[in-house]
Amino acid sequence: MSSNPITYGQLEVTPYQFSRLSELRIEQKLNEHARLTLTGIVPEQLQDIS
């Protein structure tokens, strides 16, 4: 099995739109699903400000 890495330009997180990604972490433990955690900046005009 061959794995092809993805690049920042190929990453899409819908329905969110980030102007900048600060942190991206992928963890996978034995016999568990992988977990993706990301932190980023959403453009001000797209923020839901209450």
C-alpha positions as a printed Julia matrix, in Angstrom:
50×3 Matrix{Float64}:
   0.0    0.0    0.0
   1.38   3.38  -1.02
   0.46   6.63   0.71
   0.5    9.98  -1.02
   0.82  13.0    1.29
  -1.52  15.93   0.84
  -0.4   19.55   0.9
  -1.87  22.61   2.59
  -3.37  23.68  -0.75
  -5.32  20.42  -1.0
  -6.8   20.6    2.51
 -10.51  21.46   2.63
 -12.55  21.61   5.84
 -16.18  22.18   4.97
 -18.31  24.08   5.88
 -15.52  26.19   7.44
 -13.3   28.55   5.51
  -9.97  29.48   7.08
  -7.83  32.42   6.08
  -4.95  30.86   8.02
  -4.28  27.53   9.7
  -2.27  27.86  12.92
  -2.05  24.22  13.96
  -2.89  20.87  12.41
  -2.42  17.63  14.31
  -3.34  14.08  13.3
  -3.11  11.35  15.92
  -3.8    7.66  15.56
  -3.5    5.22  18.41
  -3.37   1.47  18.05
  -6.83  -0.04  17.32
  -8.52   3.4   17.28
  -9.74   5.79  14.62
  -7.46   8.68  13.72
  -8.21  12.08  15.29
  -7.62  15.39  13.51
  -7.39  18.6   15.53
  -6.97  21.97  13.87
  -6.82  25.59  14.93
  -7.11  28.48  12.54
  -8.33  31.97  11.74
 -11.74  32.47  10.12
 -12.21  35.69   8.12
 -14.09  38.3   10.17
 -16.98  38.54   7.69
 -17.62  34.79   8.1
 -17.52  34.71  11.91
 -20.74  34.08  13.82
 -20.51  36.83  16.45
 -23.22  36.65  19.14
